[in-house]
């Protein structure tokens, strides 16, 4: 059995390939994480073009600084998500601060509230995307299709107890999006580093 703190083999190999300058590795990383990166950036910024820009920045940073990823801190996926969040929040703050400076509506407190709200929403999105598919499927049925636990159990072909367990665990995971112990919006498993 692997050590508890050892990163997955794919993460280590990907970092090594990126460090060697393998363009194919960047393509694989992009294929695997582009939708996550774009989705998180869009959730924070609420703007398609800005999310596109952040996506480019994230993959450029990963390409130029593959050694910035520390496998001991957690999975590569979490590091990429944390990087995305940090860059998106920086962009949001810069955009909103420029609007404030130009006499736009709003206050510094409103800006910080907006950043916190965007961070919690992005973290919730990340948690839902990262949770095991049985939990995600139960939450999607209950939330989006407004199924109770009995209907969810029937739709999933599981017992009612199992449906309740999946919903409870999924909601417990989702509740960590509001956890103030980590940096706002930091994905789980990366030490709360932003």
C-alpha positions in Angstrom: 0.0 0.0 0.0 1.3 3.5 -0.9 2.1 6.0 1.8 -0.8 8.2 2.9 1.0 11.4 1.8 2.3 10.0 -1.5 0.6 11.7 -4.5 -1.1 9.6 -7.1 1.3 8.2 -9.7 -0.3 10.1 -12.5 0.3 13.4 -10.7 4.0 12.7 -10.2 4.5 11.5 -13.7 2.6 14.6 -15.1 4.8 16.9 -13.1 7.9 15.2 -14.3 6.8 15.4 -18.0 5.9 19.0 -17.6 9.3 19.7 -16.1 10.9 18.1 -19.1 8.9 20.4 -21.4 6.7 17.8 -23.0 4.0 19.7 -24.9 1.9 16.5 -25.0 1.8 16.5 -21.2 0.3 20.0 -21.2 -2.3 18.8 -23.7 -3.2 15.9 -21.5 -3.4 18.2 -18.4 -5.6 20.6 -20.4 -7.9 17.8 -21.6 -8.3 16.6 -18.0 -8.7 19.9 -16.1 -9.8 22.6 -18.6 -13.5 22.3 -17.8 -12.7 22.4 -14.1 -10.5 25.5 -14.5 -12.9 27.3 -16.7 -15.9 26.4 -14.5 -14.3 27.7 -11.3 -13.1 30.9 -13.0 -16.5 31.5 -14.5 -18.1 30.9 -11.1 -15.9 33.5 -9.4 -15.9 36.1 -12.2 -19.3 35.6 -13.8 -17.9 36.4 -17.2 -17.1 34.0 -20.0 -14.2 36.1 -21.5 -12.6 36.6 -18.2 -12.9 32.9 -17.4 -11.2 32.1 -20.8 -8.4 34.5 -19.8 -7.9 32.8 -16.4 -7.9 29.4 -18.1 -5.1 30.5 -20.4 -3.2 32.0 -17.4 -3.5 28.9 -15.3 -2.2 26.6 -18.0 0.6 29.0 -18.9 1.6 29.2 -15.2 1.6 25.4 -15.0 3.7 25.1 -18.1 6.2 27.7 -17.0 6.3 26.6 -13.3 5.7 22.9 -13.1 7.9 22.7 -10.0 5.5 25.1 -8.1 3.3 22.0 -7.5 4.2 20.3 -4.3 2.9 16.7 -4.4 3.1 16.5 -0.6 0.4 19.2 -0.3 -2.2 17.2 -2.2 -3.4 16.1 -5.6 -2.5 18.0 -8.8 -6.2 18.6 -9.4 -6.5 20.5 -6.1 -3.3 22.5 -6.9 -4.7 23.5 -10.3 -8.1 24.4 -8.7 -6.4 26.5 -6.0 -4.3 28.3 -8.6 -7.4 29.0 -10.6 -9.2 30.3 -7.6 -6.4 32.6 -6.6 -6.0 34.1 -10.1 -9.8 34.5 -10.5 -10.1 36.3 -7.1 -7.2 38.5 -8.0 -8.9 39.4 -11.3 -12.2 40.0 -9.6 -10.6 42.3 -7.0 -8.7 44.2 -9.6 -11.8 44.7 -11.8 -14.0 45.7 -8.9 -11.3 48.0 -7.3 -10.9 49.7 -10.7 -14.7 50.2 -10.9 -14.7 51.7 -7.3 -11.8 54.0 -8.2 -13.7 55.3 -11.2 -16.6 56.3 -9.1 -18.6 53.2 -9.7 -21.2 52.0 -7.3 -20.2 49.8 -4.3 -17.9 49.9 -1.3 -14.9 47.9 -0.2 -17.2 45.9 2.1 -19.4 45.0 -0.9 -16.4 43.9 -2.9 -15.2 41.7 0.0 -18.7 40.2 0.3 -18.8 39.6 -3.4 -15.4 37.9 -3.3 -16.5 35.7 -0.3 -19.7 34.7 -2.0 -17.8 33.8 -5.2 -15.3 31.8 -3.3 -17.9 29.8 -1.5 -19.8 29.2 -4.7 -16.6 28.1 -6.5 -15.6 25.8 -3.6 -19.1 24.3 -3.6 -18.8 23.6 -7.4 -15.4 22.0 -6.9 -16.7 19.8 -4.1 -19.7 18.6 -6.2 -17.4 17.9 -9.2 -14.9 16.0 -7.0 -17.3 13.9 -5.0 -17.9 10.3 -5.9 -20.5 9.8 -8.6 -23.0 8.0 -6.4 -23.1 10.9 -4.0 -23.3 13.5 -6.8 -26.1 11.5 -8.5 -28.1 11.5 -5.3 -27.7 15.2 -4.8 -28.6 16.0 -8.4 -31.8 14.0 -8.1 -32.7 15.6 -4.8 -31.7 19.2 -5.7 -32.3 19.6 -9.4 -35.2 17.2 -9.8 -36.7 17.8 -6.4 -36.8 14.1 -5.5 -37.2 13.1 -1.8 -35.0 10.3 -0.5 -37.6 7.6 -1.4 -37.8 8.8 -5.0 -34.0 9.1 -5.1 -33.7 5.5 -3.9 -36.1 4.3 -6.6 -34.4 6.3 -9.3 -30.9 5.0 -8.3 -32.0 1.5 -7.6 -30.7 1.5 -4.0 -32.4 1.1 -0.6 -33.9 4.1 1.1 -31.3 3.8 3.8 -28.6 4.0 1.2 -30.2 7.0 -0.5 -30.4 8.8 2.8 -26.8 7.9 3.6 -25.6 9.3 0.2 -27.7 12.5 0.5 -26.4 13.1 4.1 -22.8 12.5 3.2 -23.1 14.6 0.0 -24.7 17.5 2.0 -22.0 17.2 4.7 -19.3 17.5 2.0 -21.1 20.4 0.5 -21.4 22.1 3.8 -17.6 22.3 4.0 -17.8 25.0 1.3 -18.6 27.4 4.1 -15.8 26.2 6.3 -13.8 29.2 7.5 -10.9 27.1 8.6 -9.4 27.0 5.2 -8.7 29.9 2.8 -11.9 31.0 1.1 -12.6 28.8 -1.8 -9.6 26.6 -1.3 -10.3 23.1 -2.6 -10.3 20.4 0.0 -7.1 18.4 0.3 -4.6 21.1 -0.5 -4.0 22.5 3.0 -6.2 25.5 2.4 -3.4 27.2 0.5 -4.6 29.9 -1.9 
